[in-house]
Amino acid sequence: MPDAGEGLTEAEIIGWRVAVGDTVTVNQIIVEIETAKAAVELPSPYTGRVQELLVQPGVTVEVGTPIITIDTGPDTDTRPAGGAEPAGAAEPTGSKIGEVTADGRIATLVGYVAAGTSGRRRPRRGAPTADAQARTPAPEQPAADVAAPAGVTREVAADPRSAAAPLSTPPVRKFAKDLGIDLRSVHASRSDGVITREDVAHEAAVRGAAHPSPVPAAPAAAVPSAGREHRIPVTGVRKATAAAMVASAFTVPHVTEFLTVDVTRLLELRDRLRARPQFEGVALTPLAFVARAVCLAVRRTPEVNAVYETDPAGDGRDQILVKDYLHLGIAAATERGLIVPVIHDADAMNLAQLADALTELTATARAGHTGLAQLTGGTFTITNVGVFGIDTGTPIINPGQAAILAVGTIRDAPWVVDGQLAVRRICQLALSFDHRVIDGQQGSQFLADVGALLADPGLALAW
C-alpha cells in the first residue's frame, strides 16, 4: 500500500480491478482505494501475472502493507512497453510521479521522491512485490550524514548548530510549515526517526494550533447487532473527521451570529444578468452571488481570512496569520459523504468565473473525481444548508481557518418595505468565527457587509 498523498498512513481497499491469474502491465489500474482525502486509483508498478490478492475489499491497511502478489518471473513477459528490462535492475531514483522508468516501474508513491539509489533489488518470484514500493525503514539515524529511507528527505536545518536535521517527506514538511511548526521540535513515532503527518498533527494539537481538516467520505459498512440496532465502524475518513471536529469544537472558542436578509433585489439582478450575452451558459446560482459577496467583504474585514497560531516560532508568543489570498472552500454533498473542495484564489475571480468554478467543482465532486489538490488549502468555508430546505445552523469552523458561513434556504416571507408589509424573498445567514482571531465588532461587520451586498448588489460599486 503506497502513501496515496500528503503522508497519509492508511487506506481502505474499495475494490479490485484485477483477479488472480490476470496479466497486468505497468501503469494498469489494479485497485481503487479510499484515504482520508479522496478515492484514488492505483496503477501496477510491474508487468506480470497476479498470484494473490492479499487484502479484501472493505479492509483498511497501513501504508507499506503488501496488498497483492505479482509474478514477474522468467515465464512472464516483464518488459515494459517499448523496451526490455534488465534482470535485477536497481530501484530508480528521482522518478516523477506516474512516470514509467527505465526498469519498467512506475513511481506510485505520491509525494515521494527518492533521495538516492536504494540498493534494493526487485523481489524474486513469489515474493509480495506490489506493496507499491513502500518505504524500507532504516535501522537507525545516528547522524546527519546517514542515508534517509527511500522517498524520505531531510529538512535542511536552519540552525547550523543542529547535529542532524529531522527526517520527513516533502508533504509533511509543507504541512508543518503551514502550521508554523519546527520539525526539530516534533517527536518521531517511527523507529527509523521519520516524522509523519500524524506526528506533526499531534504536536499541533498539543500547542492548540489548527490543522487542515480531513475530508469526510462514505460511511463504513454497517455491522449487524442484536435486536433492532446496527453498528457502523468508525474507521479511516470518519475517524479522522470526528477527531478534527472535536478538536475544533473544544479548542476554538466559537461565536455564531445570525442575519436575515431580503434577497429579492439579488434574484431580480440574476434574472437580468441571465439575459445578457456574456452570461449565456453560466449557472448563476444564489451561491455564486454569496461567494462573490464573501470575496468583497473579506477585503474590508481581512481577519475572517486568518488563523490563530500557538507559538509558531517557538519563542513563546502566539500569532495571527492573515492570508492575503482567499481560497474558498465549498461544502458539497456527494455519494461518499460531505467533502469541501476549494476554489483557489477566489478573490481574483469575477462573478461569471466564480459561477463556472462552482459548477465544475460540484460536478467533479459528485462524480467522485475531486483530486487531492482540490481538497486542501481552504482559508474560508461556505456551507449551503439551504439546498436541504434548512433556514440556518451553527456550523463548526474547519481546522486551520477562522470562520465559516452557513447560507439558508430562500423562501417567501412577510417583510416590511418602506413601512408597508410585503411578501419578499428571504434568506438567513449564520457566521461562526474564532473569537481569538475575530472580535464581535469584526465578525458583525463582515456578516453585515455580506448581507448588505446580497440585499442591494449595487453597493459593490461604492466599495
ZALUM-935793 format. One line per field, with one value per residue (C-alpha): residue in one letter; x, y, z. Coordinates in pm, 1 decimal. Each point is the difference from the previous one (the first is absolute). Last residue first. Layout:
% residues N
vomar	(a:...)
east	(X:...)
north	(Y:...)
up	(Z:...)
***
This chain:
% residues 463
vomar	(w:a:l:a:l:g:p:d:a:l:l:a:g:v:d:a:l:f:q:s:g:q:q:g:d:i:v:r:h:d:f:s:l:a:l:q:c:i:r:r:v:a:l:q:g:d:v:v:w:p:a:d:r:i:t:g:v:a:l:i:a:a:q:g:p:n:i:i:p:t:g:t:d:i:g:f:v:g:v:n:t:i:t:f:t:g:g:t:l:q:a:l:g:t:h:g:a:r:a:t:a:t:l:e:t:l:a:d:a:l:q:a:l:n:m:a:d:a:d:h:i:v:p:v:i:l:g:r:e:t:a:a:a:i:g:l:h:l:y:d:k:v:l:i:q:d:r:g:d:g:a:p:d:t:e:y:v:a:n:v:e:p:t:r:r:v:a:l:c:v:a:r:a:v:f:a:l:p:t:l:a:v:g:e:f:q:p:r:a:r:l:r:d:r:l:e:l:l:r:t:v:d:v:t:l:f:e:t:v:h:p:v:t:f:a:s:a:v:m:a:a:a:t:a:k:r:v:g:t:v:p:i:r:h:e:r:g:a:s:p:v:a:a:a:p:a:a:p:v:p:s:p:h:a:a:g:r:v:a:a:e:h:a:v:d:e:r:t:i:v:g:d:s:r:s:a:h:v:s:r:l:d:i:g:l:d:k:a:f:k:r:v:p:p:t:s:l:p:a:a:a:s:r:p:d:a:a:v:e:r:t:v:g:a:p:a:a:v:d:a:a:p:q:e:p:a:p:t:r:a:q:a:d:a:t:p:a:g:r:r:p:r:r:r:g:s:t:g:a:a:v:y:g:v:l:t:a:i:r:g:d:a:t:v:e:g:i:k:s:g:t:p:e:a:a:g:a:p:e:a:g:g:a:p:r:t:d:t:d:p:g:t:d:i:t:i:i:p:t:g:v:e:v:t:v:g:p:q:v:l:l:e:q:v:r:g:t:y:p:s:p:l:e:v:a:a:k:a:t:e:i:e:v:i:i:q:n:v:t:v:t:d:g:v:a:v:r:w:g:i:i:e:a:e:t:l:g:e:g:a:d:p:m)
east	(-1664.5:-260.4:-66.5:-53.9:-296.0:-195.3:-51.4:-265.3:-125.6:282.8:263.7:-149.6:-5.7:365.1:91.0:-209.3:172.9:342.1:-86.8:-146.4:311.0:224.5:-202.6:-28.9:375.1:166.3:321.0:-43.9:-377.6:24.8:-302.8:-339.5:-209.8:-365.6:-202.6:-376.4:-172.1:-323.3:-182.3:-267.7:-374.3:-92.5:-96.8:37.3:223.0:242.8:26.9:-101.7:38.3:-238.7:181.9:69.9:294.1:371.2:168.7:280.5:363.9:253.5:323.2:320.7:272.5:356.2:163.5:256.9:-257.6:-336.7:-231.2:-309.5:-328.0:-283.9:-309.4:-234.2:-331.8:25.1:-169.4:278.7:151.8:-7.3:276.1:255.1:326.6:251.9:359.2:299.2:374.7:-9.7:337.3:-104.5:-270.6:71.4:361.3:-121.5:-204.7:-379.0:-111.0:-292.1:-257.6:-177.7:322.3:83.9:-348.5:3.7:345.4:-77.6:-320.3:165.5:291.1:-241.0:-192.2:323.6:119.5:-331.7:6.4:359.5:300.6:310.3:-163.1:-54.3:373.8:-48.6:-353.2:13.3:-179.2:-173.0:-130.9:-320.4:-72.9:112.2:-315.9:71.5:-106.1:216.9:141.7:167.5:350.7:119.0:373.1:27.2:336.5:174.4:-25.9:23.1:208.6:-82.6:294.4:75.7:320.8:207.0:299.9:-61.6:-71.9:-357.1:-86.0:-372.0:-124.6:-346.0:-118.7:-102.9:-259.5:-254.6:264.0:-2.0:-311.9:-43.0:162.7:-183.0:-331.2:75.6:91.2:-296.8:-237.3:137.6:-55.9:-353.0:-71.8:122.6:-210.0:-312.2:58.0:105.9:80.3:179.4:-115.9:-59.4:140.3:193.4:-307.3:-226.4:-339.7:137.2:122.5:-354.7:-130.4:292.6:-64.9:-361.0:129.9:228.5:-277.9:-217.1:283.3:-151.7:252.5:-27.1:321.1:143.0:314.2:196.6:298.6:233.5:290.6:231.2:143.6:-316.4:-194.5:307.5:162.7:-333.3:-47.2:349.9:-30.9:-337.8:134.3:298.3:-226.8:-246.0:277.2:169.6:-207.6:-306.7:-173.9:-376.5:-214.1:-349.2:-308.6:-339.5:108.5:359.7:250.3:74.5:315.5:-63.4:246.0:211.9:-151.7:78.4:255.4:89.2:302.6:269.8:28.1:316.8:178.1:-76.4:266.2:-88.4:359.4:-76.2:-224.2:277.2:247.5:-250.3:-54.9:377.0:35.2:-304.5:160.4:300.3:350.5:253.4:214.6:39.6:-202.0:-300.1:-165.0:217.9:-6.9:-50.9:213.9:249.3:-294.2:-57.1:-374.8:-151.5:-311.1:60.1:365.1:-98.9:-223.7:271.8:249.1:-254.5:-59.6:377.5:63.1:172.0:333.9:107.2:327.4:290.6:269.9:-178.6:253.4:-59.0:-359.2:-225.6:45.6:-75.4:-294.0:120.0:-151.6:-211.8:-85.9:238.6:101.8:253.0:374.9:209.2:184.3:-205.4:91.9:-131.7:-293.2:-91.8:-119.5:-120.0:-362.3:-73.0:-261.2:-287.3:77.0:-367.5:-43.8:4.1:286.7:-122.2:268.2:-93.6:275.5:276.7:-44.5:164.1:331.5:40.3:306.7:-206.7:171.2:-47.5:-251.4:-297.1:-289.7:-321.0:-320.8:-199.3:177.9:-99.1:318.2:-46.8:238.7:128.2:373.5:38.0:-275.1:-368.6:-97.4:-313.7:176.4:336.6:288.5:293.2:145.7:-67.4:8.3:291.6:-41.5:9.6:-45.9:20.8:-337.4:-62.7:-159.1:-302.2:-276.8:146.0:165.2:-110.8:-120.5:-69.6:178.8:314.6:-177.4:-197.8:-269.7:-213.0:-107.6:-254.0:-65.3:337.8:-17.1:220.5:-273.2:-235.9:-302.6:-376.2:-216.1:-318.9:121.2:222.4:374.8:264.3:-117.7:216.5:198.3:-71.6:215.2:274.5:87.9:86.7:-85.0:-372.8:-213.6:-199.9:-336.0:-71.4:-316.2:45.5:157.8:-3.3:86.9:-210.2:147.3:-69.9:205.6:185.9:23.0:257.7:312.9:236.2:-184.2:-225.9:-74.5:-297.4:38.7:-147.4:-238.8:39.2:-191.4:-16.5:-241.4:-20.4:318.6:26.5:300.1:256.2:284.3:-70.2:322.0:-153.1:-112.4:-60.0:272.3:41.8:-161.6)
north	(4967.5:232.6:-213.6:-304.7:179.2:-79.1:-354.9:126.3:-275.9:-240.3:270.8:118.7:-353.3:-58.1:335.1:-66.8:-336.2:162.5:286.0:-235.9:-216.6:304.5:154.4:-331.5:-41.1:-238.4:-191.6:-145.8:11.5:-259.2:53.6:-149.0:203.1:-81.2:136.3:-9.8:54.6:184.8:52.9:262.5:15.7:353.0:198.3:372.3:241.3:37.4:-380.9:-213.5:-368.7:-297.4:-313.5:-183.3:-238.7:-12.8:-284.8:67.8:93.9:-101.6:201.4:-137.1:185.5:-14.6:-274.8:-274.7:-238.9:49.5:208.8:-178.9:120.5:138.6:-39.2:175.5:-19.5:-360.7:-105.2:-244.4:232.4:270.9:-172.2:166.8:-20.9:271.7:-39.0:231.1:-64.5:-325.9:-156.9:-356.5:-190.6:110.9:-118.7:-345.5:-36.8:4.5:-277.5:-142.5:95.8:212.0:184.8:64.6:133.6:224.5:145.8:55.7:188.3:196.9:97.3:113.5:216.6:143.6:86.7:168.5:204.8:118.9:-191.0:123.6:-48.1:-367.3:-57.1:-377.2:-135.4:-278.9:-331.9:-66.2:-356.6:-138.6:-365.9:-259.1:47.5:371.9:305.8:305.2:251.1:283.5:107.6:338.7:56.2:373.6:171.6:241.3:-255.6:137.7:-209.8:92.0:-63.3:-155.0:75.1:-255.0:28.4:-324.2:182.6:-128.8:53.5:-67.7:108.1:152.5:-2.7:269.3:82.2:138.7:254.3:151.3:207.4:251.9:-218.8:-302.0:167.7:-3.0:-369.5:-87.0:188.3:-192.6:-332.0:105.5:96.8:-339.4:-169.5:169.4:-195.3:162.9:-310.1:160.6:-118.4:354.8:239.4:215.3:19.8:169.3:-153.9:-194.0:329.6:136.4:-309.4:9.8:365.9:-83.3:-275.5:246.9:255.9:-255.0:-103.1:133.8:-106.7:-162.9:15.3:-236.0:-1.0:-300.1:18.7:-296.3:-10.5:-245.4:-290.6:-197.3:28.9:-5.7:-302.0:-183.7:76.2:-119.5:-323.4:-80.3:61.4:-228.1:-280.3:52.2:-9.1:-316.1:-186.8:43.1:-334.2:32.9:-193.9:-137.2:-4.0:-170.6:-297.8:-117.0:173.9:-13.1:189.9:291.3:65.0:309.9:338.6:168.9:277.6:288.1:213.4:46.2:347.4:197.7:86.4:231.5:74.2:-78.7:-75.7:-362.1:-25.8:133.8:-252.5:-277.8:125.1:-0.8:-356.7:-101.8:140.8:-221.8:75.8:-262.3:-114.4:-359.0:-131.2:208.1:226.6:299.6:275.3:346.4:294.1:-37.4:5.6:367.9:61.5:303.5:-194.0:53.1:-92.9:-324.9:-99.3:102.5:-222.4:-282.6:34.1:-3.7:-316.7:8.8:-51.9:264.0:191.5:-155.4:168.1:334.1:277.5:128.4:89.0:16.8:-373.4:-115.8:-238.3:-347.8:-205.7:-311.8:-191.4:-282.5:10.4:272.5:-52.2:79.5:332.7:175.3:-252.0:-300.1:-85.0:-359.3:-321.1:169.4:-62.5:-136.6:222.3:-159.8:-76.0:-48.4:-292.6:-168.4:-244.7:-262.1:-262.9:-296.1:50.7:222.3:355.0:278.0:106.0:250.5:224.4:306.8:233.3:352.8:246.2:-171.5:234.7:-48.0:200.4:-266.8:-331.9:-159.9:61.3:-259.1:-283.8:-135.7:24.7:321.0:177.6:32.7:342.3:32.0:209.5:114.2:-228.9:128.8:-342.0:-326.7:-334.9:-213.4:-230.4:-367.6:-108.8:276.5:109.1:-3.3:285.1:184.7:-109.6:-140.8:-342.0:-244.6:-271.2:-278.8:-337.3:171.9:108.5:319.6:-172.3:267.3:-25.3:252.6:208.2:9.2:247.2:307.0:250.7:-146.0:-209.4:58.1:-292.6:61.5:-191.5:-298.7:23.0:-245.8:-42.6:-284.4:-108.7:281.2:-46.3:238.9:355.7:213.5:325.3:-63.9:310.9:117.2:176.1:249.4:85.6:315.0:170.0:-235.1:-278.3:-218.2:-265.6:-118.8:-291.8:-125.9:295.7:-88.2:215.5:-290.9:-300.4:-256.7:-362.0:-142.0:-329.3:125.0:286.4:363.9:325.4:-54.3:197.7:253.9:-94.2:239.0:224.4:63.5:231.8:312.6:193.2:257.4:-246.0:-359.2:-132.7:-338.3:-328.5)
up	(-223.8:-157.0:-305.3:220.7:152.9:-316.9:127.9:246.9:233.0:-85.8:32.7:328.3:143.4:-81.9:152.9:313.1:46.2:-31.2:233.7:259.9:-3.3:33.9:281.5:184.6:-7.7:-243.6:62.3:347.8:-52.3:-276.7:-224.0:-81.1:-243.3:-59.3:-291.9:-48.5:-335.5:-85.3:-329.1:65.8:70.4:104.3:311.0:-49.9:189.0:-288.5:-30.5:300.1:-70.7:-10.5:-121.3:-325.4:23.5:-70.9:187.9:245.7:-58.1:265.2:15.6:152.9:189.5:134.8:-204.7:61.4:141.2:-172.4:214.5:127.4:-150.8:214.0:-217.6:-243.9:-184.9:-117.0:-325.2:-85.9:-261.8:268.3:194.7:-228.3:192.2:-84.2:116.5:44.3:-37.3:-199.3:-76.9:-67.5:-183.9:-354.8:18.7:102.8:-315.8:-23.0:-233.9:199.1:-262.4:262.2:73.6:-364.8:-72.8:306.7:-71.8:-366.8:79.4:280.0:-224.6:-272.7:248.1:139.2:-350.3:-82.7:321.2:-35.2:124.8:185.6:341.6:-82.1:6.8:30.3:-12.7:258.0:32.3:333.4:18.5:148.1:-61.2:-253.0:-205.9:0.6:202.0:-66.6:250.3:-190.5:105.1:-124.8:-30.7:64.4:-24.1:235.4:280.0:353.3:240.6:359.1:231.8:336.6:188.2:190.6:-231.7:-184.6:-324.7:-32.0:370.3:-41.9:-339.8:-47.1:-361.5:-247.6:-262.8:245.4:107.7:-350.2:77.6:-282.7:-266.7:140.4:-86.9:-373.0:-13.5:222.7:-232.2:-298.5:175.7:95.8:-361.3:-119.7:267.8:-136.6:-321.9:-325.2:-206.1:-296.8:-343.0:-122.4:258.1:-248.4:-226.9:259.8:77.8:298.4:143.5:25.3:179.5:242.8:72.4:93.0:225.9:175.1:35.0:183.0:231.8:324.1:261.5:343.6:203.3:258.1:214.0:124.8:235.8:31.1:243.4:-181.3:202.4:74.3:-326.0:-221.6:165.3:4.7:-368.9:-87.4:199.6:-155.1:-348.7:57.1:124.2:-286.6:-258.7:120.2:252.2:218.5:-48.6:-56.8:247.7:-41.5:213.1:-1.0:207.4:15.9:-221.9:-369.9:-108.5:-233.6:-282.3:48.7:-64.2:-334.3:13.4:228.0:-91.2:255.7:146.9:-33.7:327.8:288.8:257.8:362.8:85.1:85.4:-305.2:-223.5:142.6:-64.2:-356.4:-57.2:125.9:-206.2:-315.3:61.5:128.7:-106.7:291.5:-115.4:294.7:-93.3:256.9:-84.5:264.5:-146.6:117.0:-284.2:-239.5:80.3:-7.6:-172.1:-97.4:-371.3:54.3:170.1:-291.1:-247.2:183.1:4.5:-373.3:-68.2:206.2:337.1:173.0:250.1:-41.8:184.0:208.4:23.3:54.9:-350.7:100.4:-303.8:-45.2:-350.4:28.8:-72.2:-272.8:-11.0:-315.6:81.2:365.1:84.3:-34.8:308.2:-40.6:270.6:266.7:193.5:-225.7:76.5:-156.8:-321.3:-82.5:-350.3:-166.4:-183.4:-363.9:-92.0:237.0:-334.3:45.7:244.5:-72.8:-213.9:-256.7:130.1:124.7:-206.7:136.8:281.4:-25.2:82.1:-239.5:129.7:144.1:-161.0:-60.6:197.2:-15.4:-179.4:25.4:-327.6:-197.5:-273.4:-60.5:-329.2:63.6:-198.8:191.7:-76.2:130.4:217.6:264.5:-126.8:68.8:208.6:52.9:-167.9:184.1:-112.1:-295.7:84.7:-358.1:-257.2:-138.3:-370.8:-191.9:-133.8:236.6:315.2:-10.3:262.2:-236.9:244.9:-3.4:130.3:319.7:55.9:204.0:166.6:364.7:127.7:313.2:173.6:292.4:-49.3:85.2:257.9:-85.7:0.8:-112.5:-200.0:-303.4:89.8:49.6:-124.3:-358.1:-128.6:-305.8:-245.4:-312.4:-106.8:-90.9:298.9:183.5:-45.7:11.4:303.1:-34.1:277.4:195.4:204.4:300.5:299.1:-240.3:-226.4:-224.8:-353.9:-130.7:-308.9:-236.4:-268.5:22.7:-68.3:-134.5:158.0:-88.9:186.8:185.5:326.5:-72.6:-107.5:55.0:376.1:212.2:281.0:188.2:292.1:59.8:271.9:101.8:-201.6:-71.6:-233.7:-269.1:-97.1:227.8:-158.9:107.1)
***
